[in-house]
Amino acid sequence: MIEDDKLSPDDRDFVTALASGLEVLQAFDQDNPRMTLSEVAVKAGMNRAKARRFLLTLHALGYLKKQHRYFELTPKVLQLGHALLTINRYATLIQPYLEDITREIHESTSLGTLDGDEVVYMARSAAEHRLMAIQLSVGTRLPAAYTSMGRVLLAQLPDAQLESFLGKVRLQAYTERSIVEPDELRKVLQEVRQQGYAIVDQELDSGLRSVAVPVFDQQGFLLGAINISTNAGRVDMETLLGRFLPLLQEKASLIRMAAS
């Protein structure tokens, strides 16, 4: 399918429920910030029973709040567009910090964001040596459960969202070190949440060792995670923790100050 080849509503791949849910959200505007079930049904062009299901679902997900008979949007709605706009805006800002890391320690470093069960690479500074069989670049997707950036970002999720992820994620043994039990992954993510960084040692690819920290803007909004990836045979854990982690934390602090 080419980029401009859009689905029609009668196409089998068109998700009608998603379209209807978005119509309900878009029913709220400057002139209609608070509405009853009946008002939403009329404005969205659907029957009351259908509108009720979407309103209650959006309320359960935190996109709407309900007071007596009235529904209204919550600030969480802003995340739908703000996340992508913010990441794209700040990828350019963050790139020089990644390049500084590579110049200083001669290792690859990246910025990633969470998209479902995967980490998406948004910016990258590659060292000369290649670490994986696949070529990592902006747009590359890797399983969040087996990457340091992914674990840092998963650890930032609210408890309910994290449990939802753990309940559906497909864990597999990429190497003999890979975590394959949800309970074990849950324990690791709790540790990551407490310590503020993640290390993944040869769980996705033999010889690949990485460390990551979260990055925020000045308002505390999560921009993503930055990591340093290296070869386990070249860099020991003492160096990873004693030199690479403090360097990442320093750059994350500088990014936060610069990201207004």
Steps between C-alpha positions, in 0.01 A plus 500: 500500500645840403488784750201682344299183435248538784254237614130550441253430784380180328852355472554192718809659659304811606440489879155651541513496880821705503352750255188534715705548815694780337173659385384505861820673610471754219143578601641700790615845390514860615125540464423165659755435777247314719225279365249242611473157343208614286688808378806295406284249313340775293826682429688179408210372293444170681236342723508534878603141569802525272599843632469373857744213439761731350458763772539245779802343331670837451417583861658173616814578297527846654422709190167622640379590846140477615315724740137406555349488149780686327816383326802713415853450369797450732856624437595144404352569155796729435732200513352365175673767297749645742716190523579482130533875456728526801725210401538623142572852621758392754672229295696778327581660835617168648712391202808712594501349851504152348786598273692640800469162671630315194796737468590458865474122539489375137178307554157513333219686673133550415173667594193277504131524578243237586242391243293209624730205568791654312763771533529727197837666435444876459864619487833322493875558506680190375855400581720345234466147634178314427323332793211301351431301186230749404584859416361733767374838379223753560173312467639164610267307731615256767308309769466726804529211744855419384655845463630737766306792352186289490529399863560857612188611314290207620601581857352849452155362419220524756442170679183415307666552163805303605285208615314511169832481317622209713173318444525501123871530410658206321827415670752284319854374543712705261805376695555273798491811721157623383225541758204286397271522806270802553550490878876523458464789257262674741762473776772640273279792394424582863875518563545723196225731627671528839856553376420719199699310240502165322775265392436218254784254472491277190128423513417613146824414326808315628775749577267802507503690828322832557398751764220758478341785696177695448506856366248768593428860407492787750134429580575137580346361182667176393677551167634147472815319604864528398743210508856394441544163333828315490668163466513288814844372411639852475323679786451339842214570740723712723565740212134497400392601850797712600554702183222454245202534738620830657565636150145415392357654816702817441372531143142428610529785750633736233223401262241572765639848554503567125155354426263778595 
